[in-house]
Amino acid sequence: MSANNTLRSALGDYLAVRRALGFKLARDGLLLEQFVTFCEQAGARRVTSDLMMAWVSMPAKASPSWLSMRLTVVRCFATWLQAADPATEVADRGWLPPRRRTNPYLYAEADIAALLEAARRARWPLSAATYEALIGLLVVTGMRIGEATRLDRGDVSLAEGLVAIRDSKFGKSRQVVIHPTTVTALRSYLCRRAQLSPVPADPAFFVHPAGNRITYQSVCQMFQALVRRAGLVSRSEQCRPTIHGLRHTFAVNTLVRWHRDGADVQARLPLLSTWLGHADPKWTYWYLSASPELLTVAAERLDAAWGGRP
C-alpha cells in the first residue's frame, strides 16, 4: 500500500473514531478529503508544516476566521497522525493572526418583524411560507439551524405541542415544547405546503419549492438575502446579522426575562442548557456576557440586593 493510500486510510479511521464520539464532522470531513487530495497531488509521503500552510492559505481573499478554521481542522488530523508517525509535522498556529471571537448579533423585535416580512415577499410562494415558518420557529425555540433543517414531519407533533430533536450535536436528542401560537403557525405552514407541494420528495418538514429538504447552505444563503431586504446592517466587523444570532437572541432574552421576574437565574441555567441542547452548562454561561441589556438588568438586581451599599 502506498504512502498516499495510508494517509487516506488514516483519514477514514480518524473520522470514524471522532464520529463515534458524537462529532458530526460534515464540514471537517469534506475539508480533510480536500487536504488529503492536495497531499496526493503533491506526491507527499507524510504531512508537513509547509504542506499544511500551503493548503490552509489556498483560498483567495479568505477571511482570517476561515483560515483559522481550516488550520484547526487540519491540525487536529495531523496531531492524530503524529501518534502513529512521529515524523508528521503539525504547523504552529502562530503564523496566522489571532482569531477574534464574533460578537453575537442580537435581534430586536423590529428586526425580526422585518425579516419575517422579507420572507413573505420571497419570489416563490412555498419558499415564502417555508422561511417565514422556519425563522419563526428559530426565534421562539432557540433551536440550532441544523436541528431545524433535519426535522421530519414525524418529529413535529402538533397535537401534543412537541418537537423531537433527534441525534443532534454530540449525538444528543431532546424534546422541545412549543407554544399554542407556534402550533397554529406550523399548522398553517403545513396546510400551505400541502397546497403548493402535495407530494414532497422526502419526509422533511421544511422543504424547497421542488419538494426536497432545505439544507444548511441554502438556508444561510437565503437568510443573507432576507437580511439585505430587511435593511439590517452589521453593527461592527465582528457583529454581523447571521442566522445563528437568532439562537443567541433567544438565550439572552430568556435570561433577561428571568432577571426581570426576580427568578434564581443561577438555579435555572441548567434548564436553559438542557433546552438549548448544550452538552455542558459552561457553554450557556457565555450568554451571560453577550448583551449590555442583560448585564444592566443583572447589575440592577445586584444593586437592589445590596441596598445601595458600596
C-alpha positions in Angstrom: 0.0 0.0 0.0 1.4 3.4 -1.0 2.0 6.2 1.5 -0.9 8.3 0.0 -3.3 5.3 0.4 -2.1 5.1 4.0 -2.9 8.8 4.5 -6.4 8.3 3.1 -6.9 5.2 5.2 -5.8 7.1 8.3 -8.3 9.8 7.5 -11.1 7.2 7.4 -10.0 5.9 10.8 -9.8 9.4 12.2 -13.3 10.4 11.1 -14.8 7.1 12.2 -13.4 7.4 15.7 -14.4 11.1 16.2 -17.9 10.4 14.8 -18.2 7.5 17.2 -17.6 10.1 20.0 -20.6 12.1 18.8 -18.9 14.7 16.4 -20.8 15.2 13.1 -17.7 16.5 11.2 -19.7 17.0 8.0 -17.7 20.2 7.1 -14.4 18.9 8.6 -14.7 15.6 6.6 -15.1 17.5 3.3 -12.1 19.8 4.1 -9.9 16.9 5.1 -10.8 15.0 2.0 -9.6 18.0 0.1 -6.4 18.2 2.1 -5.6 14.5 1.5 -6.2 15.0 -2.2 -3.8 18.0 -2.1 -1.2 15.9 -0.4 -1.6 13.2 -3.0 -1.2 15.6 -5.9 1.9 17.0 -4.2 3.3 13.4 -4.0 3.9 13.9 -0.3 5.0 10.9 1.8 3.8 12.5 5.0 2.1 15.6 6.3 4.5 18.6 6.9 4.0 22.1 8.2 4.7 23.5 4.7 2.0 21.3 3.2 -0.5 22.3 5.9 0.2 26.1 5.5 0.1 25.8 1.7 -3.3 24.1 1.8 -4.7 26.4 4.5 -3.8 29.6 2.6 -5.1 28.4 -0.8 -8.5 30.3 -0.7 -8.0 33.7 -2.3 -9.2 36.6 -0.1 -10.3 34.3 2.7 -11.2 35.9 6.0 -8.9 35.3 9.0 -11.6 33.3 10.7 -12.0 30.9 7.7 -8.2 30.4 7.5 -8.1 29.8 11.3 -10.9 27.2 11.0 -9.1 25.4 8.1 -5.9 25.3 10.2 -7.7 24.0 13.2 -9.3 21.2 11.2 -6.0 20.0 9.6 -4.0 20.4 12.9 -6.3 18.0 14.7 -5.8 15.5 11.9 -2.1 16.0 11.9 -1.9 15.5 15.6 -3.7 12.2 15.2 -1.3 11.1 12.5 1.7 12.1 14.7 0.8 9.5 17.3 1.5 6.7 14.8 4.2 8.5 12.7 6.3 10.9 14.9 7.8 12.3 11.7 4.5 14.0 10.9 4.7 17.8 11.4 2.0 19.9 13.0 2.0 23.6 11.9 2.1 26.2 14.6 -0.9 28.4 15.0 1.3 31.5 15.4 1.7 32.2 11.6 -2.0 33.2 11.5 -3.3 36.4 13.2 -5.2 35.6 16.4 -8.8 34.8 15.8 -11.3 37.2 17.4 -14.5 35.7 18.7 -17.5 37.0 16.8 -19.9 39.1 18.8 -23.5 37.8 18.6 -25.9 40.0 16.6 -28.9 40.3 19.0 -32.2 40.9 17.1 -34.7 43.5 18.3 -38.4 42.7 17.8 -38.5 45.2 14.9 -35.6 43.3 13.3 -37.4 40.0 13.5 -40.6 41.6 12.1 -38.6 42.9 9.2 -37.1 39.5 8.5 -40.5 37.8 8.6 -41.9 40.4 6.2 -39.0 40.0 3.9 -39.6 36.2 3.9 -43.2 36.7 3.0 -42.1 38.6 -0.1 -39.9 35.8 -1.4 -40.2 35.0 -5.1 -41.6 31.5 -4.8 -44.8 31.1 -2.6 -43.5 27.9 -1.0 -40.1 29.5 -0.2 -42.0 32.4 1.4 -44.1 30.0 3.5 -41.1 27.9 4.4 -38.7 30.7 5.5 -41.4 32.6 7.4 -42.2 29.4 9.4 -38.5 28.4 9.8 -37.4 31.8 11.1 -40.4 32.0 13.4 -39.6 28.6 14.9 -35.9 29.5 15.4 -36.9 32.7 17.1 -39.3 31.1 19.7 -37.3 27.9 20.4 -33.6 28.8 20.0 -33.0 25.7 18.0 -29.8 25.2 16.0 -30.4 25.8 12.3 -29.1 22.2 11.6 -31.7 20.8 14.0 -34.5 22.6 12.2 -33.4 21.6 8.7 -33.2 17.9 9.8 -36.7 17.9 11.2 -39.0 15.3 9.6 -42.8 15.6 9.6 -42.9 12.8 12.2 -40.7 14.8 14.5 -43.3 17.5 14.9 -46.4 16.6 17.0 -48.8 19.5 16.7 -51.4 17.6 18.7 -49.1 17.4 21.7 -47.2 20.7 21.0 -43.8 18.9 20.9 -40.9 19.0 18.6 -38.5 16.0 18.8 -34.9 16.9 18.0 -33.0 13.7 17.3 -29.3 12.8 17.2 -28.2 16.5 17.4 -24.8 17.7 18.4 -22.7 15.1 20.3 -25.4 12.5 19.4 -27.9 14.0 21.9 -31.7 14.1 21.5 -34.4 16.1 23.3 -37.9 17.3 23.1 -38.9 21.0 22.8 -42.4 22.2 24.0 -43.9 24.8 21.6 -46.5 27.4 22.5 -50.1 27.1 21.1 -49.4 30.1 18.8 -46.4 28.3 17.4 -48.6 25.2 16.9 -51.0 27.4 14.9 -48.3 28.9 12.8 -46.8 25.5 12.0 -50.2 24.0 11.2 -50.8 26.9 8.8 -47.4 26.2 7.1 -48.3 22.6 6.6 -51.6 23.5 5.0 -49.9 26.0 2.7 -47.2 23.4 1.9 -49.8 20.8 1.1 -51.4 23.2 -1.4 -48.1 24.1 -3.1 -46.3 20.7 -2.9 -48.9 17.9 -2.4 -46.3 15.1 -2.8 -43.0 16.2 -1.3 -39.8 14.3 -2.4 -38.8 13.3 1.2 -40.2 13.3 4.7 -38.6 16.7 5.6 -40.8 19.2 7.5 -39.3 22.3 5.8 -39.0 22.0 2.0 -37.9 23.9 -1.1 -40.4 24.6 -3.9 -39.2 21.3 -5.6 -40.3 19.4 -2.5 -36.8 18.5 -1.3 -35.4 19.2 2.1 -33.8 22.6 2.7 -30.1 22.5 3.5 -27.9 24.5 5.8 -26.1 26.1 2.9 -29.3 27.1 1.1 -30.8 28.5 4.3 -27.7 30.6 5.1 -27.7 32.0 1.6 -31.4 32.8 1.7 -31.1 34.3 5.1 -28.5 36.8 4.0 -30.7 37.8 1.1 -33.5 38.4 3.6 -31.2 40.4 5.8 -30.4 42.7 2.9 -34.1 43.1 2.0 -35.0 43.8 5.7 -32.3 46.6 5.7 -30.3 45.1 8.6 -26.7 46.1 8.7 -23.6 45.0 10.6 -23.0 46.8 13.9 -19.3 46.2 13.6 -16.8 44.0 11.8 -17.3 41.4 14.5 -21.0 41.8 14.9 -23.0 40.8 11.7 -26.6 39.6 11.3 -26.4 35.8 10.9 -29.0 33.1 11.4 -27.1 31.8 14.4 -27.8 35.2 16.1 -31.5 34.1 16.5 -30.3 31.4 18.9 -28.2 33.9 20.8 -31.2 36.3 20.9 -33.5 33.6 22.4 -31.0 32.7 25.1 -30.3 36.3 26.1 -34.0 37.3 26.1 -34.7 34.3 28.3 -32.1 35.4 30.8 -33.2 39.0 30.7 -36.8 37.9 31.4 -35.7 35.7 34.3 -33.8 38.6 35.9 -36.7 41.0 35.5 -39.1 38.4 37.1 -36.7 38.1 40.0 -36.0 34.4 39.4 -33.0 32.5 40.7 -31.1 32.6 37.4 -28.2 30.6 38.7 -30.5 27.7 39.5 -32.4 27.9 36.2 -29.3 28.0 34.0 -29.2 24.1 33.8 -32.8 24.2 32.5 -31.7 26.6 29.7 -28.7 24.4 29.0 -31.0 21.4 28.6 -33.4 23.3 26.4 -30.6 24.6 24.1 -29.1 21.1 23.9 -25.7 22.1 25.4 -23.5 19.2 26.4 -22.1 21.3 29.3 -23.6 24.2 31.2 -20.4 26.2 30.7 -21.5 26.8 27.1 -24.6 28.5 28.4 -22.7 30.8 30.7 -21.2 32.6 27.7 -24.6 34.1 27.0 -24.3 36.0 30.4 -21.8 38.4 28.8 -23.4 38.6 25.4 -25.8 41.6 25.9 -25.4 45.0 27.5 -29.1 44.9 28.5 -28.5 41.6 30.2 -25.6 42.9 32.2 -27.5 46.1 33.1 -30.5 44.1 34.4 -28.2 41.8 36.4 -26.4 44.8 37.8 -29.7 46.4 38.9 -30.7 43.2 40.7 -27.3 43.2 42.5 -27.6 46.8 43.4 -31.1 46.2 44.9 -29.8 43.2 46.8 -27.1 45.3 48.4 -29.5 48.1 49.2 -27.3 50.8 47.6 -24.3 49.9 49.8 -20.9 50.5 48.1 
